[in-house]
Amino acid sequence: MSTFQPEYQKRLAKAIGQKKGIIPFGIGFFKVLKVAFLNLFRRNIVVQYPNEKYELPERARYAMRMKYDEEGHHKCRACLICEKACPDYIIRIEVETGEDRSKFIKRFEYQQGGCMMCGLCVEACPFDAIRMSHEYEIAHSDPALLTIDLLENVPAAVAAPRAEKEPTTREGGSADA
């Protein structure tokens, strides 16, 4: 047995003995009353949900949605990068390629119930075709409603035609020289 053991027991007994007589019985009850009284006059921070809704910050991320251009056409070009970037594997895109190399989106399926709203699909999209919406009321009683078809039986967006560039030379010379 070590010589440290009796010293430790003596110090422990001394510490316990010092604290016994200091706190009179019932003082904890008054501390609780003090906290309750201070909170009685504090402003309410709870939102009455069905009648009031939270004001979401601009950078909040929730469910994924498609982006549309000014004419109302979707921007998706069926590159499948968002499907590959998703860590939860909840995006499924079925694409058919025609003989003229045009793409046709049979189905763009998004499982909203399994999404962790990380936004990696939005960051990976090179065509800015998807966005994170501000919808946070996405709960449903039927699990089948949590799988959403964002696009169905539509042709993929085509690239804007490139403008022909004029041939240029160095030092301000003409292209014919």
C-alpha positions in Angstrom: 0.0 0.0 0.0 1.4 3.4 -0.9 2.0 6.2 1.5 -0.1 8.5 -0.7 -3.4 6.7 0.1 -3.7 7.9 3.8 -2.9 11.5 2.8 -5.5 11.5 0.1 -8.1 10.1 2.5 -7.3 12.8 5.1 -7.6 15.6 2.5 -10.8 14.2 1.2 -12.3 13.9 4.7 -11.2 17.5 5.5 -12.8 18.8 2.3 -16.1 17.1 2.9 -16.2 18.2 6.5 -15.6 21.8 5.5 -18.5 21.9 3.1 -21.1 20.3 5.3 -21.9 23.3 7.6 -21.6 26.1 5.0 -24.7 25.6 2.9 -27.8 25.7 5.1 -30.7 23.4 4.1 -33.2 25.0 1.6 -30.8 27.5 -0.1 -31.1 25.5 -3.4 -34.8 26.1 -3.4 -34.3 29.9 -3.3 -31.8 29.7 -6.2 -34.4 27.8 -8.3 -37.0 30.5 -7.4 -34.6 33.2 -8.5 -34.0 31.6 -11.9 -37.7 31.1 -12.4 -38.5 34.7 -11.4 -35.9 36.1 -13.8 -37.3 33.9 -16.7 -40.8 35.0 -15.9 -40.2 38.5 -17.3 -38.0 37.4 -20.2 -39.2 37.9 -23.8 -40.7 34.8 -25.4 -38.5 33.3 -28.1 -40.9 30.6 -29.3 -42.6 31.0 -32.7 -46.2 30.0 -32.8 -45.6 27.8 -35.9 -48.7 27.4 -37.9 -49.6 31.1 -37.6 -46.0 32.4 -37.6 -43.1 31.1 -39.6 -39.3 31.5 -39.1 -37.6 34.1 -41.2 -34.9 32.1 -43.0 -31.4 33.4 -43.7 -30.5 34.0 -47.3 -27.8 31.3 -47.2 -30.1 28.6 -45.8 -30.2 25.3 -47.8 -33.2 23.1 -48.0 -34.7 21.0 -50.7 -33.2 20.9 -54.3 -35.2 22.4 -57.1 -34.6 23.1 -60.8 -33.7 26.5 -62.3 -35.5 27.9 -65.3 -34.5 30.6 -67.8 -36.5 33.7 -68.7 -38.7 31.7 -71.2 -39.6 29.1 -68.6 -37.3 26.3 -70.0 -35.2 24.2 -67.6 -31.4 24.6 -67.8 -30.5 21.0 -67.2 -28.3 19.5 -70.0 -28.3 16.0 -68.6 -24.5 15.8 -67.9 -25.1 13.6 -64.8 -22.5 15.4 -62.7 -25.0 16.2 -59.9 -25.9 12.5 -59.7 -22.3 11.6 -59.3 -21.6 14.4 -56.8 -24.4 13.4 -54.4 -23.0 11.6 -51.3 -26.4 10.1 -50.5 -27.1 8.7 -54.0 -30.6 10.1 -54.0 -30.5 11.7 -57.4 -31.3 9.4 -60.3 -31.4 10.7 -63.9 -32.5 8.5 -66.8 -31.2 9.9 -70.1 -31.5 8.6 -73.7 -29.1 9.8 -76.4 -30.5 10.1 -79.9 -28.7 9.4 -83.2 -28.0 13.1 -83.6 -26.3 13.1 -80.2 -29.2 15.0 -78.6 -30.1 14.1 -75.1 -33.6 13.3 -73.8 -34.3 13.3 -70.1 -36.8 10.4 -69.3 -36.8 11.1 -65.6 -34.9 13.3 -63.1 -35.8 11.8 -59.7 -34.9 13.4 -56.4 -35.5 11.6 -53.1 -36.3 14.5 -50.8 -36.7 12.3 -47.7 -33.1 11.0 -47.9 -31.4 14.3 -48.8 -29.1 15.8 -46.1 -29.3 19.2 -47.9 -25.5 19.5 -48.3 -25.7 21.4 -51.5 -22.9 19.5 -53.2 -25.1 18.8 -56.2 -25.7 22.5 -56.7 -22.0 23.3 -56.4 -21.1 20.6 -58.9 -23.5 21.6 -61.6 -21.5 23.4 -64.3 -24.7 24.8 -66.0 -26.3 26.4 -62.9 -29.4 24.3 -63.5 -30.3 23.4 -59.9 -30.7 25.4 -56.7 -31.4 24.9 -53.0 -34.8 26.2 -52.2 -36.1 27.9 -49.1 -38.8 25.3 -48.5 -38.5 23.8 -45.1 -42.0 22.4 -44.7 -41.3 19.1 -46.5 -42.7 16.6 -44.1 -45.3 14.2 -45.4 -47.3 11.4 -43.9 -46.9 9.3 -47.0 -43.3 8.3 -47.7 -44.0 8.0 -51.4 -44.5 11.8 -51.5 -40.9 12.3 -50.5 -39.7 11.1 -53.9 -40.1 13.9 -56.5 -39.8 13.9 -60.3 -38.2 17.2 -61.0 -38.2 16.6 -64.8 -40.0 14.0 -66.8 -40.0 13.3 -70.5 -38.3 16.5 -71.7 -35.4 17.2 -74.0 -32.2 18.3 -72.4 -31.4 22.0 -72.7 -29.1 22.7 -75.6 -26.1 24.9 -75.5 -26.4 28.4 -76.8 -24.8 28.7 -80.3 -21.3 30.0 -80.1 -20.5 33.2 -81.9 -17.9 32.9 -84.6 -14.7 34.6 -83.6 -12.8 36.8 -86.0 -9.3 35.7 -86.6 -6.8 38.1 -85.0 -3.1 38.6 -85.2 -0.5 40.1 -83.0 0.7 43.7 -82.9 -2.5 45.0 -84.4 -1.8 43.7 -87.9 -4.5 42.4 -90.2 -5.4 38.7 -90.5 -4.7 38.8 -94.3 -1.0 39.9 -94.0 
